[in-house]
Amino acid sequence: MLLIKNGTVYTGDKNPQKQDILINDGKITQITETINEAPEMQIINAENLIVAPGLVDMHVHLRDPGFEHKEDIHTGALAAAAGGITTILCMPNTKPVIDTPETVEYIKNRAKTGQISILPCAAVTKGQNGKELTDFVTLKSAGAIAFSDDGNPIQNANLVRKAMLEAQKHDILIISHCEDADMVQNHGVNEGKISKKLGISGRPAIAEEIMVARDVMLAAERGAKVHIAHVSTAGSVEIIRQAKKAGVRVTAETAPQYFTLTEDEILKQKALARVNPPLRTKKDVEAIIEGLIDGTIDVIATDHAPHLMEEKTLPVPEAMSGMIGLETSLGLALTQLYHTGKLKLYEIIKLMSKKPAEILGISAGKISKGAIADIVIFDTNKKWTVEPDKFKSKARNTPFGGMELQGKVKYTLSKGKIVYYD
């Protein structure tokens, strides 16, 4: 048995209470103001700490199978635990692509050795080639939680329309990477002042916004659910806002880089700040934050994308896109959104735990009697400096190295076991 004492417990509502939590056989058996200690109990003293549902990250690239030199399921799980994350959805752009029941089964089997819950996201199209739909029903039966061609946005609108029909028939969630491939090519930065200053082509905001508009319209026509990944522009926020008002079954996520950094970071950190979609303007950052405040954006996810450092030290046009985020996401959200007064603490917990669990339809993101004991315990005021060399992840490609954050994970519990302790 494990007893969490004296913590300020967020059970999902606006009013946290100082409570004790008793855990036995991986589940919460008691939550009350005071639980007496017993010799057989392991005790965590959570005095002056926040006790919240384990975070749920619905957008993670684990690179396993096929690119394990960048990250694998084991190291990704360790990194997630260090960030207070107890459940992750892993994207299908692996080698082989997660487009068969056998690859879904591989993920599930490998996940059994991990310290947290790892859920497979299957591809929408075979090989993520955007030409032929995968077998949604078979893949869902095998254990796929959602479907996405993330990394390879689907350009064929008719194929997306067919996918929406299948998704609606079988209550399947499609996660959409919205970029027009012809517009973005392989350009590494936002189209604007920085691309002009560097004399290179950029990825225009409209390339994202056109595809967001297309996919919410197709979802509206079919009555399907669609989740828009890594929203980065003011225009996308407004399209999603209006779609929600019209009753479209659309949800959306953003990542910490999009409410923290602007395109100017490219000048300071070069390819370490290269990501798809790219870092945008101050106006876009402000719109993303407003979208989080008013509920247009439902989720903060990481889009954790590990790469070798030699791939990120190339010139910006030649480098790989992506940055890691599992170990910094909570600290960044607390620093940029909570300590600035933009969001309440319960709102951040909802964005990072309760809401993604609801969207995925999984039993997570809550603290209640009888629930699985996935819990993060953190200090909202603890200041710390991001040191990539100390990450649990294999990768070091973060633009946040050296940044001081306020808010630090102290314990992470997965199924009642301590899987991370600071």
N, C-alpha and C positions, 0 to 999 in steps of 0.2 A: 504493500500500500504506500501511496505517496500523498502527502498533505502539503498543500500550498497555504501558507498562513499570512494573514494581515495585508493581502494585496487589494488594490482598488480594481474591482472586477467589472469588466464590460461584457454584459451578456447579450448585447445587441440593441439596447435601448439608449436613450439619451442620458439616463441617470445611473451612473456607476455607483456601486456600493462597496464598502470595505467588508470583504467576506473571506471565509476560508473555503477551500475546495478539497474534497477527498476523492482520490482516484484509486480504483481497484480493477485489476484485469483489463487495463486499457480504457476504462470508461469512467465517467464522472458519476460517483454514487451519492454525493452529498454536496450541497452548496448552502451555507448558512453563515450567520454572523460569527459564530465561534464553534470550532470543532476541537475537542480535547485531544492532545497528543497521546500517543501510545508507543511503547517500546518498539513494536514491529514496523512503525511508520518511518519512511524517509521524509525529511522535512525540508521544504524550501521556504525560507523567510522572505516574503515579498513586500516587506515594509517599504513604503514610499515608491513602490513600483506599480506599473500597470499590468494587469492580467487580462489578456484578450484572446479571442479565438485565433488559432494559427492562421497565418496568411495563406491565401489561395492565389497563385500566380497562373493565369490562364494563357500565358504566351511565353514559352521558353524553348530555346533551341539547345538540345542536349548533344547534338552531333553524333549520336549513337543509335543505329550502327553506321559504320563507314568512315567517320571522321574522329575516331576516338583520341587521336593525337591532340585534338583541340579541347575536347571535353568528353566525358562519358557519363553514364547514368549514375555511377557511384560518386564521382567528384561533383557532379551537378547537384546531387542530393545533399552532399556535405555543405556546398555553398548555399543552397536554399535554407538548410537548417540554421546556418550562421546568420542568415537574414531574417529569421523568424517565420519562414515559409514552410508549411507542413504539407501542402498539396501543390503539384505543378502539372500543367498540361503541356506535353512535349510536342513540338511541331514536326510535320512529316517530311521535311526536306533533308532526308538522310540518304544513305546509300547502302542497301536499296531504300527507295521511298516507302513510307508506311502506306501501302496501297493494297496489301493482301492480308488475309487472316493470319498467315504465318508470321509476318513482321509485327503485327499487333501482338501476337502471342509472345514473340521475342521480347518486346518492350515489357510486357506484363511479367514475364519470367525474370528478366534482369532487375525489374523494380522490386522484386521480392527481397533482394539482398540489400536494398537501399534503406535508409533510415526514415524516409518520408513516403507519402503517397505520390506515385508517378502515374499519370493517366495518359494514354495514347490519343493523339489527334490524327485521324487518317486523312489521306489526300482526297480532294474532290475529284480530280481527274487522274487517270492512270499515268504513273511516272511523273506527275505534275506537268504534263506536256500540254494541257489545255485542249485536248482533242476528243477524249472519250471519258465518260463518267466512270468512276469506280462503282463497285457493287455496294451501295450504301447499306442495304439490309444485312448482308453477310458481314460486313465490317463492323456494323453496330452490334450484331450478335456476338462477334468475336471480342468486343470490349472497347471499341472506339467510342470516345465520349463526345467528340465533335469532328467536323470535317473542314479542312482548309487547304488551299494551295499556297499558303503563305510563303513568300520568297519568290514565287512565280505567279503573279496575279493573272487571273483568267481573262483573256482579251475578248473571247467570243461571247457576245451578249446572249445569243440563242442558247448556247451551252449552259450559261449561268441560269437562264430561265428554266431549262430542263432540270437543272440541279435544284432550283428552288421548289419546283413541283415535287420532286422526289423527297426533298426535305420536309415539305409540308405534309405529305402523305404519311411519313414515318416519324414525325416529331423529332427531326434532326436539326441540330444547330450548325449553320455554316458561318465560318469566320472568314471575313473577306479582307484580303490585302488589296487596297484600292489605289492602283497607279496605272496610268495608261503607258504601256511599254514603249510605244513609238515616241511618246513625248520625253520619257525619262531616259531612254537608252540605258547606258551604264554610268550616267553622270553622277558625281559624288557629292555635290553640294546644291543648296537651294539656288534657283535662278533669281539673281538679284545683285545687290551691290558687291557681295563678296565674290561671286562667280565672275563678275565684270572686272573686279580688281585683280583677280588671279588670271584673267584671260582664258577661262575655261567655260565649257557649257554647263548649264545647271538643270536641276529638276524643277519645273515650274509647279507652283501650288495648284494650278488648274488641272494638272494631270491627276492629282489625288481627288480633287473635288468633282470632276466629271464622273469618275468611277464610283464615288460615294453616292452621287445622285442616281446613277444607273442602278446600283444594287439596292438602294432603298425603294426605288420605283418598282423593280422586279419583285422584291419582297412584298410590297403593297399589293401588287397584282395577284400574286399567288397566295397571299395570307401566310407567308412563310416567316420564320424567324431568321434574322441576319444580325451578325455581330461585326461591327467595323473595327478592324485592328488598328493599332498605333496611329490614332488621329493626330495630325500635326498642324493643320491650318485653320485659320479663322473661318474660312468659307465652309470647310467640312463641318465644323461645329454648328454653324447656322443651318446647314442642310439637314443635319441630324435633329436639331432642335425643332425645326418645322415638321419633319417627318413624324416625330413623336407626338406633336400636337395634333397631327392628322390621324393618329391611331396606328401608324405602322409599327410592326413588331421588331423594332430596331433597338439594339443596344450598342454601346461603343466603349472603347478603352483608349487610354493614352499611356505614355511611359514617362518616367521622371525627367528624362532629357528634354521632353517637349514642354514641361512647365518650369524648367530650370535654366536651360542654355539657349542661346541664339546662334545664328549663322556666324557671328563674329568669332565664335570659339575655333572655327577652322583656321583663322589666322594665328591663334595662340598654340593650338595643339595638332594642327594639320590632320592627318588621317585618323588619329585617335578620336576625332570628332566627326568622322564620316559614318553615316548611318542612313538606312532606308526606312521610311522617307527621311529626308534630310532635316537638320536643324533649321528652323525658319527665323522669322523676324520677331522683334519685340512685340509687335501688334499680335502676331500669332500666339506667342507665349501668354499674353494677357487674355486672349480669347479662350485658350485652353483652360486657364485657371477659372475663368468665368463659367465655362462649361462644366467644370468640376463642382463649382459652387451651386449652380442652379439645377444640377442633376441631368444635364444633357449628356455628359460623359459619366458612365456608370462605374467604371473600373480603372484602377491603376494597375497595370501589368508591367513587366520589365522588358519584354522582347530581348531577353538575355541571349546574346549572340557571340559566342567565344571564337576568337581567331588567334593564330600565332602572332607574336609581336613582329616577326619579320614580314608578315603580311600587312601590318599596320604602320611600318616605317617606310613603306614605298611612297612615292609622290601621290598626292591625293587622287588624281585621275586613275591611277593604277591599283590603288589599295583596295582591300576587301572592305565591305560595308558592315557595320554592326559594332555594338559595344555590350559588355557584360553588365549585369545589374542586380543579380540575386542578393548580393551582400550589402548593397547600398540603398535599396529602394525604400525601405522604411525610414532610414535616417534622412534621406532626401525629402521624403514626404513630410516628415515631422519638421525638418528645418525650413523648408520652403513654403509649407502650407499651414502647419499648426502654429509654429512659433512666430509667424508673421500675422497671425490672427485671421487668415483667410478661411480656414476650415476649423471646425471643432474636432476634438479627438475622436469622438464617436463617428463622425463623418468619414474620417480617414480610415478607421477600422472597417467601416461598412464598404468603402471603395476597394479595400485590399483584402477583404475576407468574406463578409456576408454576401455582397452582391455578386462577385464572380462565382461563388458556390451556387447561388440561386440560378444564375444564367446557365451554368453547366448542368444543373439538375442533380447535384451531388450532396451527400450528407456531410457537410462541413460548414465552417464559418459561424459556428455558434458554441456558446457555453451554456449547457443546460443539463439537468439531471438525466442520466441515461445516455448522453451523447458521448461519442468517441472523444477521448481527452487529447485533442490537438490544440495546443495552447502556446502562445508566445508571451513571455514576461519581459517587459522592457522599461528602461528609465528614460522618461521624456526629456530630462534635463542634462543627461550625461553628454559631455562634449568629447569628440574623438576625431582623429585625423585619418582619412582614407589612405591606407597603405597597401597598394595592390600586391606587393611581394608577400604579404601575409594572408592573402585570400585562400580560401579552401578550393576555389575553382582552379583548374589547370591554367586558365587564361588570365591575362593581365590587361586586356584592352579596354580600359576605362578612361574617360576624360575627367573623372572626378578624383584622380589621384592627387593627394596633397590638400584636398579641400577639408575644411573643418565642418563637421556635421554635429547637430544637437539632437540626440535621441539614439539610444543604443540598446540592442537586444542583449538581455542577460541570460535568459534560458529559453530554449525551445523544446517543447514536449510533443512527441508524435506517438499517438496511441498509448499515451500514459508513460512513455519512457523519455528520459532526458537525452536528447540527441545533440544538443549544443548547450555549452555553459561558458559564459565569458568570465 
